[in-house]
Amino acid sequence: MATDTKAKRQSQSGDVLTLAAERAQQYVSAAGQRRVAPSEADVAALAELHEPFPSLPSDPSEVISKLDELGSRATVTTTGGRYFGFVNGGMLPAALAANWLAGAWNQNAALRVMSPVASELEEVVLGWVCEALGLPTDCAGGLVTCATMANFTALATARQALLAREGWNVIEDGMFGAPPIEVVVGAEAHASILKALSLAGFGRKRVTTIEAESRGVCARTDCPGFPSKPLCASRREM
């Protein structure tokens, strides 16, 4: 009986994975013909997802089918080649397939001992970034989740370096009583920079905004009136 139950579960697992792959392939193949934004009717149909918390398990295949039937129609087709909103990339079949495999791995990449392959792949990617940007091969780096965390990481690093020059160890002593740091941003600074500044402990009153050129580059490199070299943040297009 136990063997039969295990075999049945394995069969169900394979069936639902196959179903999900088939539905995903259908979505990808039709992306080029889909409208970019979902219709009002398709968005309204999402109300069908709201139901009481189930008291019993649901059939996995029914869950996938419902997600596809209601969810796929209500997506914004960022992968179709006609999407030009926000900073979202497209999708290549190889990247999608790798994402499927990564989902199957279900790794926690916090530590190398928890996922050797995830750590190794991160080192490979960071090495490629250094090569592409012409950075020294011994540069350290990390992969973050979004623009806000990228800006936060850079600002926190700059904060630590600037305070260290003033003889203040922010890791040991924190920000209370630390020497003030004046922050200069360009007028075209991304909202994520301002959010990251708040997370890093910089008050809004310490932020000075200066002119920026059409591509977001600060129009001036000198910042008169500050007692020392300030922390500068701007948006630069390549």
Summary of the structure (lengths in Angstrom):
residues: 238
radius of gyration: 24.6
end to end distance: 63.4
largest distance: 81.1
contacts: 528
relative contact order: 0.07
helix: 52%
strand: 5%
